[in-house]
């Protein structure tokens, strides 16, 4: 954390400790916050020509920092992550009454910037998501199969919901998708997704519970009863 004052270093270290103890975030996330904020504070010190202080922590300084990142051709995802770290730090400083609420509000503009950037999950978040379903229940195994196939194939939500049993080839690990404009394509998926779908299919009959799906769909000129791959708890 060299390059900026001990005064700001104290606040930054207190913030990182707060994250460790109160936000239940991983060590990797805390380390990333520390790195991004240290870079911001070091840039601020160089820009001001003196050690940065709380009174300097404003919109103008953040804009200049983002401009530097763009000039250095940092990716939008990287800039968004650093901006998120700065906003979280500002919120912490406001909560602790280290900066005034009016100054904290200056950072609301950054939300408009973030909405223009693509949203994504990192590997840790994806792992948490995939492990969330309760695999001891039929609905949990269904949910796991949905998430694994969604992640492995990159299907649109509407495409995944519209899948029927005969659209999935587990041996070939391919799924047939009817996309926009009625165009049909084959999409591959991995062994993990295939395994979770197989586990779910052993439970599927218990979800049907005597319900019959009466909707029909077109297959060329032929109309056949639908057999949706993924069912709700009522069998629909």
FIFILUM-754178 format. One record per residue (C-alpha): z, y, x; residue number from 0; residue in three letters. Coordinates in steps of 0.05 Angstrom, whole numbers, plus 5000, padded with zeros to 4 digits. Layout:
# FIFILUM-754178
+------+------+------+-----+------+
:   c3 :   c2 :   c1 : seq : type :
+------+------+------+-----+------+
:    Z :    Y :    X : NUM :  ALA :
...
+------+------+------+-----+------+
***
This chain:
# FIFILUM-754178
+------+------+------+-----+------+
:   c3 :   c2 :   c1 : seq : type :
+------+------+------+-----+------+
: 5000 : 5000 : 5000 :   0 :  UNK :
: 4988 : 5047 : 5058 :   1 :  UNK :
: 4950 : 5111 : 5048 :   2 :  UNK :
: 4993 : 5142 : 4993 :   3 :  UNK :
: 5063 : 5169 : 4989 :   4 :  UNK :
: 5127 : 5127 : 4989 :   5 :  UNK :
: 5142 : 5164 : 4924 :   6 :  UNK :
: 5083 : 5133 : 4887 :   7 :  UNK :
: 5093 : 5067 : 4923 :   8 :  UNK :
: 5162 : 5063 : 4890 :   9 :  UNK :
: 5132 : 5071 : 4820 :  10 :  UNK :
: 5077 : 5022 : 4834 :  11 :  UNK :
: 5125 : 4968 : 4859 :  12 :  UNK :
: 5171 : 4980 : 4799 :  13 :  UNK :
: 5110 : 4971 : 4753 :  14 :  UNK :
: 5089 : 4906 : 4786 :  15 :  UNK :
: 5160 : 4879 : 4781 :  16 :  UNK :
: 5159 : 4898 : 4707 :  17 :  UNK :
: 5096 : 4857 : 4697 :  18 :  UNK :
: 5126 : 4797 : 4732 :  19 :  UNK :
: 5190 : 4798 : 4691 :  20 :  UNK :
: 5169 : 4824 : 4623 :  21 :  UNK :
: 5095 : 4811 : 4611 :  22 :  UNK :
: 5093 : 4737 : 4630 :  23 :  UNK :
: 5029 : 4746 : 4671 :  24 :  UNK :
: 5006 : 4702 : 4728 :  25 :  UNK :
: 5016 : 4718 : 4802 :  26 :  UNK :
: 4941 : 4726 : 4808 :  27 :  UNK :
: 4941 : 4780 : 4753 :  28 :  UNK :
: 4999 : 4818 : 4785 :  29 :  UNK :
: 4964 : 4815 : 4853 :  30 :  UNK :
: 4899 : 4841 : 4821 :  31 :  UNK :
: 4937 : 4899 : 4788 :  32 :  UNK :
: 4970 : 4917 : 4854 :  33 :  UNK :
: 4904 : 4916 : 4891 :  34 :  UNK :
: 4867 : 4958 : 4839 :  35 :  UNK :
: 4922 : 5010 : 4833 :  36 :  UNK :
: 4931 : 5015 : 4908 :  37 :  UNK :
: 4857 : 5029 : 4914 :  38 :  UNK :
: 4862 : 5083 : 4861 :  39 :  UNK :
: 4922 : 5116 : 4893 :  40 :  UNK :
: 4891 : 5114 : 4963 :  41 :  UNK :
: 4827 : 5145 : 4935 :  42 :  UNK :
: 4869 : 5199 : 4901 :  43 :  UNK :
: 4906 : 5215 : 4965 :  44 :  UNK :
: 4840 : 5222 : 5003 :  45 :  UNK :
: 4810 : 5265 : 4948 :  46 :  UNK :
: 4870 : 5312 : 4945 :  47 :  UNK :
: 4879 : 5315 : 5020 :  48 :  UNK :
: 4953 : 5301 : 5011 :  49 :  UNK :
: 4999 : 5246 : 4984 :  50 :  UNK :
: 4986 : 5236 : 4909 :  51 :  UNK :
: 5043 : 5252 : 4861 :  52 :  UNK :
: 5057 : 5239 : 4787 :  53 :  UNK :
: 5034 : 5310 : 4769 :  54 :  UNK :
: 4965 : 5293 : 4797 :  55 :  UNK :
: 4957 : 5232 : 4752 :  56 :  UNK :
: 4906 : 5257 : 4702 :  57 :  UNK :
: 4838 : 5246 : 4672 :  58 :  UNK :
: 4800 : 5284 : 4725 :  59 :  UNK :
: 4826 : 5240 : 4780 :  60 :  UNK :
: 4808 : 5177 : 4742 :  61 :  UNK :
: 4737 : 5203 : 4728 :  62 :  UNK :
: 4728 : 5217 : 4802 :  63 :  UNK :
: 4752 : 5147 : 4819 :  64 :  UNK :
: 4703 : 5116 : 4769 :  65 :  UNK :
: 4648 : 5159 : 4798 :  66 :  UNK :
: 4664 : 5132 : 4868 :  67 :  UNK :
: 4660 : 5061 : 4842 :  68 :  UNK :
: 4593 : 5073 : 4810 :  69 :  UNK :
: 4567 : 5106 : 4873 :  70 :  UNK :
: 4588 : 5044 : 4912 :  71 :  UNK :
: 4552 : 5002 : 4861 :  72 :  UNK :
: 4613 : 4964 : 4836 :  73 :  UNK :
: 4598 : 4921 : 4776 :  74 :  UNK :
: 4617 : 4944 : 4706 :  75 :  UNK :
: 4665 : 4887 : 4698 :  76 :  UNK :
: 4701 : 4907 : 4763 :  77 :  UNK :
: 4705 : 4980 : 4741 :  78 :  UNK :
: 4730 : 4960 : 4672 :  79 :  UNK :
: 4785 : 4917 : 4703 :  80 :  UNK :
: 4808 : 4974 : 4749 :  81 :  UNK :
: 4807 : 5023 : 4690 :  82 :  UNK :
: 4849 : 4975 : 4649 :  83 :  UNK :
: 4900 : 4971 : 4706 :  84 :  UNK :
: 4904 : 5047 : 4709 :  85 :  UNK :
: 4914 : 5053 : 4634 :  86 :  UNK :
: 4968 : 5000 : 4634 :  87 :  UNK :
: 5003 : 5036 : 4692 :  88 :  UNK :
: 4999 : 5102 : 4654 :  89 :  UNK :
: 5029 : 5070 : 4592 :  90 :  UNK :
: 5086 : 5042 : 4634 :  91 :  UNK :
: 5099 : 5111 : 4666 :  92 :  UNK :
: 5100 : 5143 : 4596 :  93 :  UNK :
: 5147 : 5090 : 4568 :  94 :  UNK :
: 5195 : 5101 : 4625 :  95 :  UNK :
: 5190 : 5177 : 4614 :  96 :  UNK :
: 5162 : 5188 : 4684 :  97 :  UNK :
: 5103 : 5225 : 4655 :  98 :  UNK :
: 5099 : 5264 : 4590 :  99 :  UNK :
: 5067 : 5235 : 4529 : 100 :  UNK :
: 5014 : 5290 : 4529 : 101 :  UNK :
: 4990 : 5268 : 4598 : 102 :  UNK :
: 4990 : 5195 : 4576 : 103 :  UNK :
: 4944 : 5212 : 4518 : 104 :  UNK :
: 4892 : 5237 : 4567 : 105 :  UNK :
: 4877 : 5165 : 4582 : 106 :  UNK :
: 4856 : 5148 : 4511 : 107 :  UNK :
: 4784 : 5169 : 4528 : 108 :  UNK :
: 4778 : 5108 : 4572 : 109 :  UNK :
: 4776 : 5062 : 4511 : 110 :  UNK :
: 4706 : 5090 : 4496 : 111 :  UNK :
: 4683 : 5071 : 4565 : 112 :  UNK :
: 4710 : 5000 : 4559 : 113 :  UNK :
: 4675 : 4987 : 4493 : 114 :  UNK :
: 4608 : 4997 : 4527 : 115 :  UNK :
: 4625 : 4942 : 4577 : 116 :  UNK :
: 4614 : 4867 : 4563 : 117 :  UNK :
: 4677 : 4831 : 4543 : 118 :  UNK :
: 4692 : 4766 : 4580 : 119 :  UNK :
: 4748 : 4717 : 4594 : 120 :  UNK :
: 4769 : 4698 : 4664 : 121 :  UNK :
: 4780 : 4625 : 4683 : 122 :  UNK :
: 4855 : 4627 : 4671 : 123 :  UNK :
: 4846 : 4655 : 4601 : 124 :  UNK :
: 4793 : 4603 : 4584 : 125 :  UNK :
: 4839 : 4547 : 4608 : 126 :  UNK :
: 4896 : 4574 : 4563 : 127 :  UNK :
: 4847 : 4578 : 4504 : 128 :  UNK :
: 4820 : 4507 : 4513 : 129 :  UNK :
: 4890 : 4478 : 4519 : 130 :  UNK :
: 4917 : 4514 : 4458 : 131 :  UNK :
: 4900 : 4461 : 4403 : 132 :  UNK :
: 4951 : 4408 : 4387 : 133 :  UNK :
: 4917 : 4344 : 4409 : 134 :  UNK :
: 4966 : 4300 : 4371 : 135 :  UNK :
: 4934 : 4320 : 4304 : 136 :  UNK :
: 4865 : 4310 : 4274 : 137 :  UNK :
: 4855 : 4385 : 4264 : 138 :  UNK :
: 4878 : 4399 : 4335 : 139 :  UNK :
: 4827 : 4349 : 4362 : 140 :  UNK :
: 4774 : 4382 : 4319 : 141 :  UNK :
: 4792 : 4451 : 4346 : 142 :  UNK :
: 4790 : 4426 : 4418 : 143 :  UNK :
: 4721 : 4397 : 4406 : 144 :  UNK :
: 4697 : 4463 : 4376 : 145 :  UNK :
: 4724 : 4504 : 4435 : 146 :  UNK :
: 4697 : 4456 : 4488 : 147 :  UNK :
: 4627 : 4454 : 4457 : 148 :  UNK :
: 4628 : 4530 : 4447 : 149 :  UNK :
: 4646 : 4541 : 4520 : 150 :  UNK :
: 4600 : 4488 : 4549 : 151 :  UNK :
: 4538 : 4505 : 4509 : 152 :  UNK :
: 4539 : 4580 : 4499 : 153 :  UNK :
: 4519 : 4573 : 4426 : 154 :  UNK :
: 4525 : 4630 : 4378 : 155 :  UNK :
: 4582 : 4622 : 4328 : 156 :  UNK :
: 4533 : 4616 : 4270 : 157 :  UNK :
: 4495 : 4562 : 4307 : 158 :  UNK :
: 4558 : 4522 : 4322 : 159 :  UNK :
: 4582 : 4527 : 4250 : 160 :  UNK :
: 4514 : 4503 : 4225 : 161 :  UNK :
: 4512 : 4439 : 4266 : 162 :  UNK :
: 4505 : 4373 : 4229 : 163 :  UNK :
: 4523 : 4303 : 4254 : 164 :  UNK :
: 4451 : 4285 : 4270 : 165 :  UNK :
: 4442 : 4348 : 4312 : 166 :  UNK :
: 4487 : 4320 : 4367 : 167 :  UNK :
: 4465 : 4268 : 4417 : 168 :  UNK :
: 4528 : 4247 : 4454 : 169 :  UNK :
: 4494 : 4198 : 4500 : 170 :  UNK :
: 4443 : 4249 : 4523 : 171 :  UNK :
: 4494 : 4306 : 4518 : 172 :  UNK :
: 4446 : 4349 : 4479 : 173 :  UNK :
: 4453 : 4389 : 4415 : 174 :  UNK :
: 4395 : 4409 : 4370 : 175 :  UNK :
: 4402 : 4481 : 4346 : 176 :  UNK :
: 4365 : 4519 : 4292 : 177 :  UNK :
: 4369 : 4590 : 4318 : 178 :  UNK :
: 4342 : 4658 : 4297 : 179 :  UNK :
: 4275 : 4658 : 4263 : 180 :  UNK :
: 4282 : 4584 : 4248 : 181 :  UNK :
: 4266 : 4565 : 4320 : 182 :  UNK :
: 4293 : 4498 : 4341 : 183 :  UNK :
: 4317 : 4484 : 4412 : 184 :  UNK :
: 4356 : 4433 : 4451 : 185 :  UNK :
: 4419 : 4456 : 4488 : 186 :  UNK :
: 4456 : 4413 : 4539 : 187 :  UNK :
: 4532 : 4407 : 4544 : 188 :  UNK :
: 4580 : 4373 : 4593 : 189 :  UNK :
: 4619 : 4308 : 4595 : 190 :  UNK :
: 4684 : 4342 : 4575 : 191 :  UNK :
: 4654 : 4369 : 4511 : 192 :  UNK :
: 4623 : 4301 : 4496 : 193 :  UNK :
: 4691 : 4268 : 4504 : 194 :  UNK :
: 4727 : 4316 : 4458 : 195 :  UNK :
: 4672 : 4309 : 4405 : 196 :  UNK :
: 4679 : 4233 : 4408 : 197 :  UNK :
: 4755 : 4239 : 4400 : 198 :  UNK :
: 4745 : 4284 : 4340 : 199 :  UNK :
: 4693 : 4239 : 4307 : 200 :  UNK :
: 4744 : 4184 : 4300 : 201 :  UNK :
: 4785 : 4232 : 4256 : 202 :  UNK :
: 4727 : 4262 : 4218 : 203 :  UNK :
: 4729 : 4212 : 4161 : 204 :  UNK :
: 4802 : 4229 : 4148 : 205 :  UNK :
: 4782 : 4302 : 4139 : 206 :  UNK :
: 4727 : 4285 : 4089 : 207 :  UNK :
: 4779 : 4255 : 4041 : 208 :  UNK :
: 4729 : 4237 : 3988 : 209 :  UNK :
: 4696 : 4305 : 3987 : 210 :  UNK :
: 4620 : 4306 : 3985 : 211 :  UNK :
: 4581 : 4363 : 4015 : 212 :  UNK :
: 4527 : 4377 : 3963 : 213 :  UNK :
: 4490 : 4432 : 3999 : 214 :  UNK :
: 4421 : 4414 : 4026 : 215 :  UNK :
: 4380 : 4439 : 4083 : 216 :  UNK :
: 4307 : 4437 : 4100 : 217 :  UNK :
: 4279 : 4393 : 4156 : 218 :  UNK :
: 4206 : 4414 : 4154 : 219 :  UNK :
: 4184 : 4395 : 4083 : 220 :  UNK :
: 4241 : 4346 : 4074 : 221 :  UNK :
: 4307 : 4365 : 4042 : 222 :  UNK :
: 4367 : 4321 : 4061 : 223 :  UNK :
: 4441 : 4324 : 4043 : 224 :  UNK :
: 4482 : 4360 : 4096 : 225 :  UNK :
: 4533 : 4325 : 4139 : 226 :  UNK :
: 4567 : 4381 : 4177 : 227 :  UNK :
: 4594 : 4363 : 4246 : 228 :  UNK :
: 4657 : 4406 : 4240 : 229 :  UNK :
: 4697 : 4403 : 4175 : 230 :  UNK :
: 4754 : 4444 : 4148 : 231 :  UNK :
: 4819 : 4412 : 4125 : 232 :  UNK :
: 4789 : 4402 : 4056 : 233 :  UNK :
: 4730 : 4364 : 4083 : 234 :  UNK :
: 4681 : 4420 : 4071 : 235 :  UNK :
+------+------+------+-----+------+
***
